Amino acid sequence: MFDDYVEHASAPADGSRALPEVQYEGFEPSPYDQDDNRADVFQDQADVAPPAAPIFQLGEVQCPLSAPLVSLVVSSDSLFMGLANNLIIEIELSRAEQFIRIQIPRKPTEFSIYKLFLDPSGRHLLVTSMQGENWYFYRGWKKPKQLKGFKMIIESVAWNKAALLSSTHSTSTREMLIGARNGTIYEAVLDAEEDFFKSQERYLQPVFTLPERHPVTGLKFDTFPPLDPKKALVLVTTPTRIYQFVGIPDRRSDEGGRVFSALFASYRDAAPKIVELPGSIDYSELHVYSPNADQAYSLPRIVAWMNAAGIYHGNLDFESNTDDLIDGAQLLPYPATVSSPSLSPTRNNTAPNNAPISMALTEFHFLLLYRDRVLGVSNLNEQLAYEELLPLKPNEQVRGLTSDPVRKTYWVYTDQAIWEVGVTNEHRDVWKIYLEKGRFDAALQYANSASQRDQIMSAQAKAFFNEGRYFQAAQCYAQCSVPFEEVTLKSLDAGERDALRSYLISRLERTRKTDLSQRMMLATWLVEFYLSKCNELDDLVASESVSQDVDNLLAERAILEDDLRHFFETYKANLDAHTVYELIQGHGRTDMYLHYATVIGDFERVVEHWVMEEEWTKAIDVINRQSKLGLYYRFAPVLMRQAPKETVDSWLRQRALDPLRLVPALLRLQHAPRDPLSPNHAVRYLNHVIFEQGNTSPTIHNLMITFFASTPSTSTASSTSQNHPEDDGPLLRFLSTAPSDPLTGKPYYDLDYALRLCKQGGRTQPCVHIYSKMGLWENSVDLALEKGDLELAKINADMPEDDDQLRKKLWLKIAKYVVQDKQDIKMAMRFLENTDLLKIEDILPFFPDFVVIDDFKEEICTALEGYSAHIDALKGEMDEATKNAEAIRQDIAALQRRFITVDAQERCSSCALALMTRQFYVFPCHHTFHADCLIGLTKEFLPAHALRRILALQTELIKTSQTTAIDRAAIANPSLIPATHAGRHPATQRTLLSANFGTQTSAGAGTGGRGANAFGRSVLSAGDRLRDLIVPDALANLVTAPAGWIPGIGLGGGAKREAGEKDVEKVERMRKELEDVLAANCPMCESVVAGLDKPFVQTGEVDASWDL
């Protein structure tokens, strides 16, 4: 069947003609997962089969030899060759270009090399000769050493592999066994450590002698268990016998010691396990194979003994309780070979009975060395698997076949050349052999291609099906290329629908995800199988004939239903929902119907089902488990009507809902009959939306007021009764606590709408509250009084806190209501105590004309007494103010008489000159300054507005001085002033202003005034030049000069004198103001605070005291 498929799946190799393309409706193309790289193997079958590599490959080693090669050993990539001239050559295969030559100091006539023995680590080498003389070489030595105590021809050596491979730095061989030609087995220990008092031969002791005294051609031993050795197995071979010695070793010493004495001693009186195979050759070989030979404590798995009769081989069973640990021993006869015609007659007769010269053991083959060729025989089916002729030269003699047990390399050597037998593709045919033997699992382990696996799985599937193991056959059929139709028809004919279901599941798992149609067909068919099986089990459970198996059937049905649910979850993408719904409904499986709808996310169908069944809680649970908001909105009206509490709880858990889309559902509860003791769940949801979620939609707020203001329909008679004030509590709480717009301060609900609803419902207090929210205080008070709610009116009368007139007006309305409508004078009097805005006289006009005063006589007296007390308090405050004013006047007069005593030697705090030389100022802090020094210091820290004021005063003084006819030059030159006044002024006069001012006013008196004005304007806009425009010396003369000195003042008589007196007063006032500005604070003390933000060294000032 596989061959037929290959023919259809690929074009012919020669391309001469193309077969018509076949569109399979089945599932043949790939038995592997879509992610497997082998998934496309059957689509390109013609291009897949590259030429197979050979099992072994013979390659010659280039190694010049100076003499004929006698023996060769390899272990752990160390190669030693023994030549006929007694030269030992060492080669490290990792550095094959380096040769180390070790010469044995013996003549060829005295010493001829017989064999070399190398330990598994490649460090210890034994050289034995035909003369019975033995030498020992340790890697790293420059020359070998003779073993004087070893007087025998060594035929075989059993090394202690576990000790040698586990310790890479040890120089000891540890205990080892040596088989001699005389049939004696020795136990020995060698140590390469240099010791003057000890030789390398630690000890040598014979432990057993074979009774027939044949040469010991093979010797191996292993201790087991590996990590805790309790027993030892020693294998010994002669040309015709193989012995098994099993026993307990004496002890285990790290330094090495006698171990095998007791083991062999137990066989002095009892014979070991012996297998004898007589033959005519005088040699044999013993080999073992270990899969993990490079590990120190690994045990061998296969043993093979080459003898005259054939190859005696089997598996080593170290768990056996008998003395025979070779399990499944078999004798493999040697294959018939034809000698090469190039061989000489003498070489043709060297090995009778077709026995090989030597052999090696690999994992699956026996390598046999003959005189002219190398053969490889499978140890699985004993068939010849490899044969290659040796390219021998004339007179070239084959010596042997050796192997590296650790690195698993194999070497053929003659007396003139060396070949390496490379293991290139040993596993090539292993799968086929196992397949022929029916060992399918082992065959799969060694299959290298998809076609090989397909053949194995096909054969295994057919075997299982023929044996009646249908489920195993279904699993195998799903993994091979057997046509889908064949498998399904065979299963249906056999009546194995369960096995077919298993096959379909496995095939579906391995079908590519891109094959949508195939996957959908498989999945749909499987659903039908599952449903049919469930119904079949239901029928069996319902029948009475199998009542004793009901529990098992129920368990099987539960498992099957769980499998179907899991199938829906796994392959929901490969199922057509409409088809599956029809299948499930056709089988009447409601539970599966709902589960499938849930799996594919068709929650709408599930909710519809539970709503039709009136299972409101289950419908709500389904809605809660999904994330689509549309289902909330669609089923909200019916669920709100039938299960309001559960529905609202569901809404509260889903914060993403839009409350506006739920308004129709909420309105369902407005007029629905409701128990008055149960809460209104619509109000509960709206409360959450408004106060918890912060919803600001006017619709939601208006809906809340609608629920509060409307009268609910109840089944009791109370629905027709008049509402009580306590019914307004929830509405009032909402109106008072509802959030407001932070920008406008108004609530989000419509005030007009709320007022209209409250009026229709006759809810007075909410109407009053709404009036107050609208700012209609008078309406709110009027409505409260209209309904006779005096307390509510009082509360609203106090609300306009910022408008006392309005509050008083509102309180007067309330007072008028109390006096005129209530006609309760005493209540009106008590009413005055609730507010401080009204007095008795405010409400007297509301009293009737003919009212008895006795009812409020006491209140009038109390009011009059209050007025009297208030008047007395005001008089006391006036007297206190008069006293304070008098005290202030006295303090001012005292300040004017204040003085400070100045020493005649006192110096100016600024210029350090004698203080008395000119006009000076003294401050309370005892700082003294000349007038000009004070002005110079003060202008540095005065603000700009003070500087502008100083310049303005200067300007005014100048303008006053120029109202006279005296020329401007008289100010600068005192000699121009009449002589009668010369005695009142100093001999020299400082300049009042800078030269710029003189330039502007040099045109005369008329233009001088305009110049002064222009100068004043320029000064006010000067900015940073204000301080430069103030001349301290001139300003000091102006401030300190007597009034009569200023030109134009104190001259003439009559009207001129009267005008002069006015000028004197004006000048004196300006001088006083100027002096107040300049001498307001001590400049020395004030500059400390004003100069905090200024550097110590001013710009342009050179000061070297800060230099380092």
Disulfide bonds with the S-S distance in Angstrom:
none
